[in-house]
Amino acid sequence: PFEHELAVVVARDAAGQVELMPLVETHQHQQVCEWVLAPAGVSHAVEARVRSIAVSLVTALDYVGVLAIEMFLGPQGLLINELAPRTHNSGHFSIEACSTSQFQQQLRLLSGEPPAAVEWLASGAFMVNLLGFETSDCPYSDRLQQLERLPGAHVHWYGKEQSRPGRKLGHITFLLQAKDPGLRRREAMERLQEVREHWPAPGQTP
C-alpha cells in the first residue's frame, strides 16, 4: 500500500549541473495518469529526500538531458516506480506555472546550455489529461470550446487523428491561488469537477 504517487522532472547537463522541477502528486487510472497536482502536499523531509535521490541518481548515471522519476510514497518510505528519459506528462504543468518549462530545459541541454533555475509563477498548478473515451476520429470541437471557456483554463490539444479509450489526446492546466496545501487540493478538485462537466472521467462515457 502507498499514500501518494509522486513524480519529479530532473534536468542535468554534461558538466553535472542539476535543476529539478517542483515535486508533484499524480493520480492514475488503470496505469494512465488522470491528473497532476503541483506542488505535492508532502512534508519538507519527503521533498528533501526526493531531491537527494534524484540528484544522486542522475549523477551516478552520468545522465545528460531531462529525466522523469516516478515514485510511490508509503509507510516504508519512497520506492522508485519508473524512470522516463524524456520530457514527461507529469511536467506539462511547467509550461504555464514555472519560469522555465521542462521543454525549455530540454532545448537548453540539447544546445549545450546549462539548465536554468526553475521558479514558481503561481502558488501551484493542476493539470488534467484529456483521455480518449471512445474509438473515434471526431475532433471534439464543441467539447474543446467549452473547456476553453473555463476561467483560467490553458487547453493543449495534440491534434491526434484518432481517439481510443485511455489515449492522451490533450491536457488542460489551471494555475492555483491557494497557498495552504489542503486548500490548494480543494481548489484543484473544484477545477476537476468543472472539467468533468465537459469531458468524461476515465472509464466513463458521456
Contacts in CASP RR format, 6 or more apart in sequence:
PFRMAT RR
TARGET T0000
AUTHOR 0000-0000-0000
METHOD contacts of the structure
MODEL  1
PFEHELAVVVARDAAGQVELMPLVETHQHQQVCEWVLAPAGVSHAVEARV
RSIAVSLVTALDYVGVLAIEMFLGPQGLLINELAPRTHNSGHFSIEACST
SQFQQQLRLLSGEPPAAVEWLASGAFMVNLLGFETSDCPYSDRLQQLERL
PGAHVHWYGKEQSRPGRKLGHITFLLQAKDPGLRRREAMERLQEVREHWP
APGQTP
1 74 0 8 1.000
1 75 0 8 1.000
2 72 0 8 1.000
2 73 0 8 1.000
2 74 0 8 1.000
2 79 0 8 1.000
3 73 0 8 1.000
3 74 0 8 1.000
3 75 0 8 1.000
4 25 0 8 1.000
4 40 0 8 1.000
4 41 0 8 1.000
4 42 0 8 1.000
4 72 0 8 1.000
4 73 0 8 1.000
4 74 0 8 1.000
5 25 0 8 1.000
5 26 0 8 1.000
5 27 0 8 1.000
5 28 0 8 1.000
5 70 0 8 1.000
5 71 0 8 1.000
5 72 0 8 1.000
5 73 0 8 1.000
5 81 0 8 1.000
6 23 0 8 1.000
6 24 0 8 1.000
6 25 0 8 1.000
6 26 0 8 1.000
6 40 0 8 1.000
6 42 0 8 1.000
6 50 0 8 1.000
6 70 0 8 1.000
6 71 0 8 1.000
6 72 0 8 1.000
6 73 0 8 1.000
6 78 0 8 1.000
7 23 0 8 1.000
7 24 0 8 1.000
7 26 0 8 1.000
7 36 0 8 1.000
7 68 0 8 1.000
7 69 0 8 1.000
7 70 0 8 1.000
7 71 0 8 1.000
7 88 0 8 1.000
7 90 0 8 1.000
7 91 0 8 1.000
8 20 0 8 1.000
8 21 0 8 1.000
8 22 0 8 1.000
8 23 0 8 1.000
8 24 0 8 1.000
8 50 0 8 1.000
8 51 0 8 1.000
8 54 0 8 1.000
8 68 0 8 1.000
8 69 0 8 1.000
8 71 0 8 1.000
8 90 0 8 1.000
9 20 0 8 1.000
9 21 0 8 1.000
9 66 0 8 1.000
9 67 0 8 1.000
9 68 0 8 1.000
9 69 0 8 1.000
9 87 0 8 1.000
9 88 0 8 1.000
9 90 0 8 1.000
9 91 0 8 1.000
9 94 0 8 1.000
9 102 0 8 1.000
9 105 0 8 1.000
10 18 0 8 1.000
10 19 0 8 1.000
10 20 0 8 1.000
10 21 0 8 1.000
10 54 0 8 1.000
10 55 0 8 1.000
10 57 0 8 1.000
10 58 0 8 1.000
10 66 0 8 1.000
10 67 0 8 1.000
10 68 0 8 1.000
10 69 0 8 1.000
11 18 0 8 1.000
11 19 0 8 1.000
11 20 0 8 1.000
11 21 0 8 1.000
11 65 0 8 1.000
11 66 0 8 1.000
11 67 0 8 1.000
11 102 0 8 1.000
11 105 0 8 1.000
11 106 0 8 1.000
11 108 0 8 1.000
11 109 0 8 1.000
11 115 0 8 1.000
12 18 0 8 1.000
12 19 0 8 1.000
12 58 0 8 1.000
12 59 0 8 1.000
12 63 0 8 1.000
12 64 0 8 1.000
12 65 0 8 1.000
12 67 0 8 1.000
12 109 0 8 1.000
12 115 0 8 1.000
13 64 0 8 1.000
13 65 0 8 1.000
13 109 0 8 1.000
13 112 0 8 1.000
13 113 0 8 1.000
13 114 0 8 1.000
13 115 0 8 1.000
14 64 0 8 1.000
14 112 0 8 1.000
15 114 0 8 1.000
16 59 0 8 1.000
17 114 0 8 1.000
17 115 0 8 1.000
18 54 0 8 1.000
18 55 0 8 1.000
18 58 0 8 1.000
18 59 0 8 1.000
18 115 0 8 1.000
19 100 0 8 1.000
19 105 0 8 1.000
19 115 0 8 1.000
19 116 0 8 1.000
19 117 0 8 1.000
19 118 0 8 1.000
20 51 0 8 1.000
20 54 0 8 1.000
20 55 0 8 1.000
20 118 0 8 1.000
21 91 0 8 1.000
21 94 0 8 1.000
21 98 0 8 1.000
21 102 0 8 1.000
21 118 0 8 1.000
22 38 0 8 1.000
22 39 0 8 1.000
22 40 0 8 1.000
22 94 0 8 1.000
22 98 0 8 1.000
22 118 0 8 1.000
22 120 0 8 1.000
23 38 0 8 1.000
23 39 0 8 1.000
23 40 0 8 1.000
23 42 0 8 1.000
23 47 0 8 1.000
23 50 0 8 1.000
23 51 0 8 1.000
24 36 0 8 1.000
24 37 0 8 1.000
24 38 0 8 1.000
24 39 0 8 1.000
24 40 0 8 1.000
24 90 0 8 1.000
24 91 0 8 1.000
24 93 0 8 1.000
25 36 0 8 1.000
25 37 0 8 1.000
25 38 0 8 1.000
25 40 0 8 1.000
25 41 0 8 1.000
25 42 0 8 1.000
26 33 0 8 1.000
26 35 0 8 1.000
26 36 0 8 1.000
26 37 0 8 1.000
26 70 0 8 1.000
26 90 0 8 1.000
27 33 0 8 1.000
27 34 0 8 1.000
27 35 0 8 1.000
27 36 0 8 1.000
27 37 0 8 1.000
28 34 0 8 1.000
29 131 0 8 1.000
29 201 0 8 1.000
29 202 0 8 1.000
29 203 0 8 1.000
30 166 0 8 1.000
30 202 0 8 1.000
30 203 0 8 1.000
32 129 0 8 1.000
32 131 0 8 1.000
32 166 0 8 1.000
32 168 0 8 1.000
32 202 0 8 1.000
33 89 0 8 1.000
33 90 0 8 1.000
33 129 0 8 1.000
34 128 0 8 1.000
34 129 0 8 1.000
34 131 0 8 1.000
34 201 0 8 1.000
34 202 0 8 1.000
35 126 0 8 1.000
35 127 0 8 1.000
35 128 0 8 1.000
35 129 0 8 1.000
35 188 0 8 1.000
35 192 0 8 1.000
36 89 0 8 1.000
36 90 0 8 1.000
36 91 0 8 1.000
36 92 0 8 1.000
36 93 0 8 1.000
36 125 0 8 1.000
36 126 0 8 1.000
36 127 0 8 1.000
37 125 0 8 1.000
37 126 0 8 1.000
37 184 0 8 1.000
37 185 0 8 1.000
37 188 0 8 1.000
38 93 0 8 1.000
38 97 0 8 1.000
38 124 0 8 1.000
38 125 0 8 1.000
38 126 0 8 1.000
38 127 0 8 1.000
39 124 0 8 1.000
40 47 0 8 1.000
41 181 0 8 1.000
41 182 0 8 1.000
41 184 0 8 1.000
41 185 0 8 1.000
42 73 0 8 1.000
46 73 0 8 1.000
46 78 0 8 1.000
49 78 0 8 1.000
50 69 0 8 1.000
50 71 0 8 1.000
50 78 0 8 1.000
53 69 0 8 1.000
53 71 0 8 1.000
53 78 0 8 1.000
53 80 0 8 1.000
54 69 0 8 1.000
57 63 0 8 1.000
57 67 0 8 1.000
57 69 0 8 1.000
57 83 0 8 1.000
58 67 0 8 1.000
63 85 0 8 1.000
64 109 0 8 1.000
65 85 0 8 1.000
65 105 0 8 1.000
65 106 0 8 1.000
65 109 0 8 1.000
65 110 0 8 1.000
66 85 0 8 1.000
66 86 0 8 1.000
66 87 0 8 1.000
66 88 0 8 1.000
66 102 0 8 1.000
66 105 0 8 1.000
66 106 0 8 1.000
66 109 0 8 1.000
67 83 0 8 1.000
67 84 0 8 1.000
67 85 0 8 1.000
67 86 0 8 1.000
68 82 0 8 1.000
68 83 0 8 1.000
68 84 0 8 1.000
68 86 0 8 1.000
68 87 0 8 1.000
68 88 0 8 1.000
68 90 0 8 1.000
68 91 0 8 1.000
69 80 0 8 1.000
69 82 0 8 1.000
69 83 0 8 1.000
69 84 0 8 1.000
70 80 0 8 1.000
70 81 0 8 1.000
70 82 0 8 1.000
70 83 0 8 1.000
70 84 0 8 1.000
70 90 0 8 1.000
71 78 0 8 1.000
71 79 0 8 1.000
71 80 0 8 1.000
71 81 0 8 1.000
72 78 0 8 1.000
72 79 0 8 1.000
72 81 0 8 1.000
87 102 0 8 1.000
87 103 0 8 1.000
87 106 0 8 1.000
88 102 0 8 1.000
89 129 0 8 1.000
89 168 0 8 1.000
89 171 0 8 1.000
91 102 0 8 1.000
91 127 0 8 1.000
92 102 0 8 1.000
92 127 0 8 1.000
92 156 0 8 1.000
92 171 0 8 1.000
92 173 0 8 1.000
93 125 0 8 1.000
93 126 0 8 1.000
93 127 0 8 1.000
93 173 0 8 1.000
94 100 0 8 1.000
94 101 0 8 1.000
94 102 0 8 1.000
94 118 0 8 1.000
95 101 0 8 1.000
95 103 0 8 1.000
95 154 0 8 1.000
95 156 0 8 1.000
95 173 0 8 1.000
96 121 0 8 1.000
96 122 0 8 1.000
96 125 0 8 1.000
96 154 0 8 1.000
96 173 0 8 1.000
96 175 0 8 1.000
97 120 0 8 1.000
97 121 0 8 1.000
97 122 0 8 1.000
97 124 0 8 1.000
97 125 0 8 1.000
97 173 0 8 1.000
97 175 0 8 1.000
98 118 0 8 1.000
98 119 0 8 1.000
98 120 0 8 1.000
98 121 0 8 1.000
99 116 0 8 1.000
99 117 0 8 1.000
99 118 0 8 1.000
99 119 0 8 1.000
99 120 0 8 1.000
99 121 0 8 1.000
100 115 0 8 1.000
100 116 0 8 1.000
100 117 0 8 1.000
100 118 0 8 1.000
100 119 0 8 1.000
104 116 0 8 1.000
105 115 0 8 1.000
105 116 0 8 1.000
105 118 0 8 1.000
108 114 0 8 1.000
108 115 0 8 1.000
108 116 0 8 1.000
109 115 0 8 1.000
121 175 0 8 1.000
122 175 0 8 1.000
122 176 0 8 1.000
122 177 0 8 1.000
123 175 0 8 1.000
123 176 0 8 1.000
123 177 0 8 1.000
123 178 0 8 1.000
123 179 0 8 1.000
123 184 0 8 1.000
124 175 0 8 1.000
124 176 0 8 1.000
124 184 0 8 1.000
125 173 0 8 1.000
125 174 0 8 1.000
125 175 0 8 1.000
125 176 0 8 1.000
126 173 0 8 1.000
126 174 0 8 1.000
126 176 0 8 1.000
126 187 0 8 1.000
126 188 0 8 1.000
126 191 0 8 1.000
126 192 0 8 1.000
127 171 0 8 1.000
127 172 0 8 1.000
127 173 0 8 1.000
127 174 0 8 1.000
128 171 0 8 1.000
128 172 0 8 1.000
128 173 0 8 1.000
128 191 0 8 1.000
128 192 0 8 1.000
128 195 0 8 1.000
128 199 0 8 1.000
129 168 0 8 1.000
129 170 0 8 1.000
129 171 0 8 1.000
130 147 0 8 1.000
130 157 0 8 1.000
130 168 0 8 1.000
130 169 0 8 1.000
130 170 0 8 1.000
130 171 0 8 1.000
130 172 0 8 1.000
130 199 0 8 1.000
131 165 0 8 1.000
131 166 0 8 1.000
131 167 0 8 1.000
131 168 0 8 1.000
131 169 0 8 1.000
131 202 0 8 1.000
132 163 0 8 1.000
132 164 0 8 1.000
132 165 0 8 1.000
132 166 0 8 1.000
132 167 0 8 1.000
132 168 0 8 1.000
132 169 0 8 1.000
133 163 0 8 1.000
133 165 0 8 1.000
133 166 0 8 1.000
133 200 0 8 1.000
133 202 0 8 1.000
133 203 0 8 1.000
133 204 0 8 1.000
133 205 0 8 1.000
133 206 0 8 1.000
134 163 0 8 1.000
134 164 0 8 1.000
134 165 0 8 1.000
134 205 0 8 1.000
135 162 0 8 1.000
135 163 0 8 1.000
135 164 0 8 1.000
135 165 0 8 1.000
136 162 0 8 1.000
136 163 0 8 1.000
137 161 0 8 1.000
137 162 0 8 1.000
137 163 0 8 1.000
138 163 0 8 1.000
140 163 0 8 1.000
140 169 0 8 1.000
143 198 0 8 1.000
143 199 0 8 1.000
144 155 0 8 1.000
144 157 0 8 1.000
146 198 0 8 1.000
147 153 0 8 1.000
147 155 0 8 1.000
147 172 0 8 1.000
147 195 0 8 1.000
147 198 0 8 1.000
147 199 0 8 1.000
148 155 0 8 1.000
150 172 0 8 1.000
150 174 0 8 1.000
150 191 0 8 1.000
150 194 0 8 1.000
150 195 0 8 1.000
150 198 0 8 1.000
152 174 0 8 1.000
152 175 0 8 1.000
153 172 0 8 1.000
153 173 0 8 1.000
153 174 0 8 1.000
154 172 0 8 1.000
154 173 0 8 1.000
154 174 0 8 1.000
154 175 0 8 1.000
155 170 0 8 1.000
155 171 0 8 1.000
155 172 0 8 1.000
156 170 0 8 1.000
156 171 0 8 1.000
156 172 0 8 1.000
156 173 0 8 1.000
157 169 0 8 1.000
157 170 0 8 1.000
158 168 0 8 1.000
158 169 0 8 1.000
158 170 0 8 1.000
159 169 0 8 1.000
160 167 0 8 1.000
160 169 0 8 1.000
163 169 0 8 1.000
165 203 0 8 1.000
166 202 0 8 1.000
172 195 0 8 1.000
174 188 0 8 1.000
174 191 0 8 1.000
176 184 0 8 1.000
176 187 0 8 1.000
176 188 0 8 1.000
176 191 0 8 1.000
177 187 0 8 1.000
178 184 0 8 1.000
178 186 0 8 1.000
178 187 0 8 1.000
200 206 0 8 1.000
END
